[in-house]
């Protein structure tokens, strides 16, 4: 097991939809219907991440 990095990734499901809303530790936000795409975006930091930037579904 690795030591914690202090980075927090958050993924919320939007009730009544198939949409996931993610917030990266840098503050960038993204929505996607595919959980794999969501985690690829999260773990791809910093590519495509801008503080406070919001990307719509599967952008």
N, C-alpha and C positions, 0 to 999 in steps of 0.2 A: 504494500500500500504506500502511496506517496503522501508527502506532507501537504497540508492544505495551502492553497495559494492566496486565499482571501478574495478570489474572484467569484462573484455571484452572478449566475445566469438564472433568469426566471422565465418560465413558460406557463401561460395561463390559457385555458380553454374558454372560448366565448360561448356561454350556454345558449342552446338553441341553434347552434351552427356547427359546422365542421372546421371552424377556423381556430388556429392557435395564434396567440399573441406572445411574442418573445421580447425580452429586454436583456441586452448584453450588459456586462459589467462596465462597459464604457459609456452606457446611456443610450446607445443606438437601439431602435425598435424595428420589429419586422413582424409581418403576419404571413402565415402559410397554412394551407390545408393539409399538406403532407408533413408528418412529423420528422421524416428523414431529412427533407429539405430544411426544416427549421433547425435541426441540430447541425447540419452541414454549415448553415449560415452562422450559427452561434460559434461553432468551433473553428470557423474560418477567420476569426478575428485576427488582424484588423481589416482584412479585405472586405470592402463593402460596408464598413462601419464608420459612421460619423456621429459624434456626440449629439444627442438630441434628434438625430435623423430618423425618419420613419419611412419604411418601405412597405408597400401594400402587399396584398396576397400574391405569393409566389413570384415576387419581383426579382 
